[in-house]
Amino acid sequence: MKIGSGLDVHAFGPGEHVMLGGVRVPHDRGVLAHSDGDVVLHALTDALLGAAGLGDIGEHFKDSDPRWKGADSSGFVRAVMRMLAERGLRVGNADVTVLAERPKIGPVRAQIRARLAELLEVAPEAVNVKATTTEKLGFLGRAEGIAAQAVVLLLDAG
């Protein structure tokens, strides 16, 4: 068994939606990012890489690389899942927390959970998605950005 954690933060910017866990969520702001800025998938990618001892998202998907400009972050997770399979590892479960005053996660929680389960090749019951605010404290509390953290358990595929 191997455990990994990941964290990602993006500032809000112009736009009318945010990507969360591969789901387009309507919002009055977008995020400032090189790729699609999906904090959930970025945190999850880092957690997967960390659990396997494979570094971090910046090593594999550099924000200075034009290939990743505007990229769908689902591709990052899929690429890491291939790396895990090559090493005989599979996901046991994942737990994700979104930190934001808004957008509210409740209305899209089931969609995010289903998409993450698909990407991680596990049953939806092996994925948990939750959200919290910072009680109006700090940059997240002032609704200047959004963050996510993820924890994953990797198991031997055999």
C-alpha positions as CSV (number, residue, x, y, z in Angstrom):
1,M,0.0,0.0,0.0
2,K,1.1,3.5,-0.8
3,I,-0.5,6.8,0.2
4,G,-0.1,10.1,-1.6
5,S,-1.5,13.6,-1.1
6,G,-1.9,16.5,-3.5
7,L,-2.9,20.2,-3.3
8,D,-3.7,22.7,-6.0
9,V,-4.8,26.3,-5.9
10,H,-5.8,28.7,-8.7
11,A,-6.8,32.3,-8.6
12,F,-10.1,33.3,-10.2
13,G,-10.1,35.3,-13.4
14,P,-12.4,36.1,-16.3
15,G,-14.7,33.4,-17.4
16,E,-18.1,31.8,-16.9
17,H,-17.2,28.4,-15.5
18,V,-14.6,26.4,-13.6
19,M,-13.6,22.8,-14.3
20,L,-13.8,20.6,-11.2
21,G,-13.0,16.9,-11.5
22,G,-13.5,17.0,-15.2
23,V,-16.9,18.6,-14.9
24,R,-17.7,22.0,-16.3
25,V,-19.3,23.9,-13.4
26,P,-21.1,27.2,-14.2
27,H,-19.6,30.1,-12.2
28,D,-19.3,33.9,-12.6
29,R,-15.5,33.5,-12.8
30,G,-13.0,31.3,-14.5
31,V,-9.5,30.5,-13.2
32,L,-6.1,31.7,-14.2
33,A,-4.1,28.7,-15.4
34,H,-1.9,27.3,-18.2
35,S,-4.1,24.2,-18.7
36,D,-7.9,24.1,-17.9
37,G,-7.1,24.9,-14.3
38,D,-9.0,22.0,-12.8
39,V,-7.8,22.1,-9.2
40,V,-9.4,18.7,-8.4
41,L,-7.6,16.9,-11.2
42,H,-4.4,18.7,-10.5
43,A,-4.5,17.8,-6.8
44,L,-5.4,14.2,-7.7
45,T,-2.6,14.0,-10.3
46,D,-0.1,15.1,-7.6
47,A,-1.5,12.6,-5.1
48,L,-1.2,9.7,-7.6
49,L,2.4,10.7,-8.5
50,G,3.3,11.2,-4.9
51,A,2.0,7.8,-3.8
52,A,4.0,6.1,-6.5
53,G,7.2,8.2,-5.8
54,L,7.1,9.7,-9.3
55,G,7.5,13.4,-8.4
56,D,4.9,16.0,-9.1
57,I,2.6,17.4,-11.8
58,G,5.1,20.2,-12.6
59,E,7.8,17.6,-13.5
60,H,5.6,15.7,-15.9
61,F,3.3,18.5,-17.3
62,K,5.3,21.7,-17.1
63,D,3.3,24.9,-17.3
64,S,6.0,26.4,-19.6
65,D,5.3,23.6,-22.2
66,P,3.0,24.9,-25.0
67,R,1.5,21.3,-25.3
68,W,-0.4,21.8,-22.1
69,K,-1.8,25.3,-22.9
70,G,-5.5,25.0,-22.4
71,A,-5.2,21.2,-21.9
72,D,-8.0,19.1,-20.5
73,S,-6.5,17.9,-17.2
74,S,-8.2,14.6,-17.5
75,G,-5.3,13.7,-19.8
76,F,-2.9,14.3,-16.9
77,V,-4.8,11.7,-14.8
78,R,-5.0,9.2,-17.7
79,A,-1.2,9.5,-18.3
80,V,-0.4,9.0,-14.7
81,M,-2.8,6.0,-14.5
82,R,-0.7,4.4,-17.4
83,M,2.5,5.0,-15.4
84,L,0.9,3.3,-12.4
85,A,-0.2,0.3,-14.5
86,E,3.4,0.0,-15.8
87,R,4.5,-0.3,-12.2
88,G,1.9,-2.8,-11.2
89,L,-0.2,-0.3,-9.1
90,R,-3.9,0.5,-9.0
91,V,-6.0,2.9,-7.1
92,G,-7.7,1.6,-4.0
93,N,-9.6,4.7,-3.1
94,A,-9.5,8.5,-3.4
95,D,-10.7,11.3,-1.1
96,V,-11.0,14.9,-2.5
97,T,-11.8,18.1,-0.8
98,V,-12.7,21.3,-2.6
99,L,-12.0,24.5,-0.7
100,A,-14.1,27.5,-1.9
101,E,-16.8,29.9,-0.8
102,R,-18.3,29.3,-4.3
103,P,-19.2,27.7,-6.6
104,K,-21.2,25.3,-4.4
105,I,-20.3,21.7,-5.0
106,G,-23.4,20.0,-3.8
107,P,-25.3,20.3,-7.2
108,V,-22.4,18.7,-9.1
109,R,-20.9,16.3,-6.5
110,A,-22.4,13.1,-8.0
111,Q,-21.1,14.1,-11.5
112,I,-17.6,14.8,-10.2
113,R,-17.6,11.5,-8.3
114,A,-18.6,9.6,-11.3
115,R,-16.0,11.2,-13.5
116,L,-13.3,10.7,-11.0
117,A,-14.2,7.0,-10.7
118,E,-14.1,6.6,-14.4
119,L,-10.6,8.3,-14.7
120,L,-9.3,6.3,-11.7
121,E,-10.8,3.0,-13.0
122,V,-12.6,2.3,-9.7
123,A,-16.2,2.0,-8.5
124,P,-17.9,5.3,-7.5
125,E,-17.9,4.0,-3.9
126,A,-14.1,4.2,-3.9
127,V,-14.2,7.9,-4.5
128,N,-15.3,10.6,-2.0
129,V,-15.8,14.2,-2.9
130,K,-16.5,16.8,-0.3
131,A,-16.3,20.6,0.0
132,T,-15.7,23.2,2.7
133,T,-15.3,26.9,3.0
134,T,-12.8,28.8,5.0
135,E,-15.5,30.7,6.8
136,K,-14.7,33.9,4.8
137,L,-11.1,33.9,5.9
138,G,-8.1,34.4,3.6
139,F,-8.0,34.6,-0.1
140,L,-10.3,31.6,-0.4
141,G,-12.8,33.2,2.0
142,R,-12.7,36.4,0.0
143,A,-13.6,34.3,-3.1
144,E,-10.3,35.2,-4.9
145,G,-9.6,31.7,-5.8
146,I,-10.3,28.0,-5.4
147,A,-8.3,25.1,-4.0
148,A,-8.5,21.3,-3.8
149,Q,-6.7,18.6,-1.9
150,A,-6.6,14.9,-2.6
151,V,-5.5,11.8,-0.9
152,V,-5.2,8.4,-2.7
153,L,-4.4,4.9,-1.7
154,L,-2.5,2.8,-4.2
155,L,-2.5,-1.0,-4.1
156,D,-0.6,-3.7,-5.9
157,A,-2.5,-4.5,-9.1
158,G,-1.9,-8.3,-8.6
